[in-house]
Amino acid sequence: MDQYIQHLKDLLGLANGLSAEQKHDIVKAGLQAAPAGTAGVGATISPVTETTFLGFTGNTWVVFASLLFISLQIVHLLWKWRRQARIDTQRKADGLPLESLER
């Protein structure tokens, strides 16, 4: 068994032990991974029950709200374009120059 461990150390370049920089990198990586690891352990220990409102979960309501917001933006943009087209048509009929939309 010791031969396999020594062979593995040789392959990884750890035959002479870890340098201070390697130790620092290992500790830093372990600390950065700790929150994710503990969150994963906590999620597996306690089951989560999702609450619903009108038969939909919170994630579904967020999707609905996002789709509603996007739809409202599209409706506003279409209204703005139609309004500007009517203004441009009226200005052309009156012989006035068109206004630039950039201000």
C-alpha positions in Angstrom: 0.0 0.0 0.0 2.8 2.4 0.8 4.3 1.8 -2.7 1.0 2.9 -4.3 0.9 6.0 -2.1 4.5 6.8 -2.9 3.9 6.3 -6.6 0.9 8.6 -6.5 3.0 11.3 -4.7 5.6 10.9 -7.4 3.0 11.4 -10.1 1.6 14.5 -8.5 5.0 16.0 -7.7 4.5 15.7 -4.0 7.4 13.3 -3.3 9.2 15.9 -1.2 6.1 17.1 0.6 4.0 20.2 0.0 5.4 23.6 -0.4 4.1 26.6 1.6 2.3 27.9 -1.5 0.6 24.5 -2.2 -0.5 24.3 1.4 -1.9 27.8 1.2 -3.7 27.0 -2.1 -5.3 23.8 -0.6 -6.5 25.7 2.5 -7.9 28.5 0.4 -9.7 26.1 -1.9 -11.1 24.3 1.1 -12.4 27.5 2.7 -14.0 28.6 -0.6 -15.7 25.2 -1.0 -16.9 25.1 2.6 -20.1 27.2 2.2 -21.3 25.2 -0.8 -20.5 21.9 1.0 -22.3 22.8 4.1 -25.3 24.0 2.1 -25.4 20.8 0.2 -25.2 18.8 3.4 -28.0 20.9 5.0 -30.2 20.3 2.0 -29.8 16.6 2.1 -30.4 16.4 5.9 -33.7 18.3 6.1 -36.4 17.8 3.5 -37.8 21.0 2.1 -41.5 21.3 1.5 -42.5 24.0 -0.9 -45.5 26.1 0.0 -48.0 26.9 -2.8 -50.3 29.8 -3.4 -53.3 29.1 -5.6 -51.7 25.8 -6.6 -48.4 27.2 -7.8 -45.0 27.2 -6.1 -42.9 30.3 -5.6 -40.7 29.6 -8.6 -43.7 29.4 -10.8 -45.0 32.7 -9.6 -41.6 34.3 -10.3 -41.8 33.0 -13.9 -45.4 34.3 -14.2 -44.3 37.7 -12.9 -41.4 37.8 -15.3 -43.6 36.9 -18.3 -46.1 39.6 -17.3 -43.3 42.2 -17.0 -41.9 41.3 -20.4 -45.4 41.4 -21.9 -46.0 44.9 -20.4 -42.7 46.1 -21.8 -43.7 44.8 -25.3 -47.1 46.5 -25.1 -45.6 49.7 -24.0 -43.0 49.6 -26.9 -45.7 48.9 -29.4 -47.9 51.7 -28.1 -44.9 54.1 -28.2 -44.0 53.1 -31.8 -47.7 53.4 -33.0 -48.0 56.8 -31.3 -44.7 58.0 -32.9 -45.9 56.7 -36.3 -49.2 58.7 -35.9 -47.2 61.8 -34.9 -44.9 61.4 -37.9 -47.8 60.9 -40.3 -49.5 64.1 -39.0 -46.2 66.1 -39.2 -45.7 64.9 -42.8 -49.3 65.9 -43.7 -48.7 69.3 -42.2 -45.4 69.7 -44.1 -43.4 69.9 -40.9 -39.9 68.2 -40.5 -39.8 65.0 -38.5 -38.4 65.2 -35.0 -35.4 63.0 -34.1 -36.1 60.5 -31.4 -32.6 61.1 -30.0 -32.3 63.9 -27.5 
